[in-house]
Structures are given as C-alpha cells and as structure tokens.
C-alpha cells in the first residue's frame, strides 16, 4: 500500500471562516480529484467533512466502528455552569456557537482555526479561555487527558458524522479495494441517516445544525 499525502485547500487556508471560502468541500476537493484521475484508489475522510451530496463518480465504501461522537471542552471550568462569565471560547463551528450561546449568552466566541495542537497552543498562549473540539479527534491523537469536561449528546448535539470515518472509493470500485471488510453496519446506518437529514434540511456549513442518530436495540433513533 502506498500512502499519498495531500494538503487540501481547507488545510492550507487558516485565516478565514469556512463559510466564506467554500465550505466543507474544501477539505475533500483535491482528494476527490486525485481519485477521479486515478492517482488514488481509496480516501479516508472524517465523515463530518464530507458535503451532504457525494461528488459524482465517488461513493462511501465503508464506515468503520464509530468513535465517541461527543464534543469536549478544554479550558476554564469543570462544567458549563462553572465556566467564568464572559469567557472567550475558540471555535469555528456555527453549530457549537449557537448551542453554547443558547445556554450561556455571556460567552464570547472567538474564531479559531488550525489542527488540535495549534488550537491547544493558542489556548495555552492565552488567546482564548477555552476551546471546544470533537472528542473523537482527541482520543485518536491520545490527547483526551486535555479535556476538562464533555457535553452530553442531548446537551450539545454533534455535527452529522461526528466521530465517524469514511472510506471513499470510485463508484463501483469498493469490492476491489477490500474496503467493505472494515465496515460496521450500525455505524454505517447512523451516518447515512444523519447525512440524509442534512440533505433534507438543505443545510451546509453556514447552517448551525446538529444531528445525531444512535441505535437503541434494533431501532435507529
């Protein structure tokens, strides 16, 4: 297996909100093109970075078992009620801003881009008092010890696909790559339900929408 590292426009552009420069597709455009041109067979995406409508010629081949879908708070306070008034909270997510301000209108959202290390570095440098990140990413990086507290799924509804990875192939090419062997049926069903809801709402990265599907026995809620 050969790994082909690709830097996307979303990775490279850190000085403006995603909603101003093209949305979630900026994290997938260059990778999609590499697949369509035959320079890559398989792509792995964070599911919440995928636009609701798949690029023509590509498909979701597998969804591995889902990680923790919750949002995590790093910084001042042991609970949201304990956070000091007027605290500056770093996040680029309109969904997180809307849900935080609905409960704590005194908080001050601060636009904060960059990877996990960059954001934690800005927190430690005093640029913000706290940051909100996906628990799944922190766990995958072994950084869960940074977390001050997590939000319940009903307290802050995650983004569609949060905690899930997607294995993407060219349409009709999934079996040849062996990707279906790592598919988790329950996680796949949850992701497809969440993505269908996003499409039905005609939501995009400028929509503060949180959607979370989970299995209760054989029922998808």
JOTAWO-V276176 format. One record per helix or strand of 3 or more residues. SS is the DSSP state (hx for helix, st for strand). FROM is the first residue (numbers start at 1). TO is the last residue. If there is no record, write none. Layout:
ss | from | to
SS | FROM | TO
SS | FROM | TO
This chain:
ss | from | to
hx | 9 | 12
hx | 18 | 21
hx | 23 | 27
hx | 29 | 36
st | 42 | 46
hx | 47 | 49
st | 58 | 62
st | 71 | 75
hx | 80 | 82
st | 88 | 90
hx | 94 | 103
st | 108 | 110
hx | 116 | 124
st | 130 | 134
hx | 135 | 140
hx | 144 | 146
st | 165 | 170
hx | 174 | 177
hx | 179 | 182
hx | 185 | 200
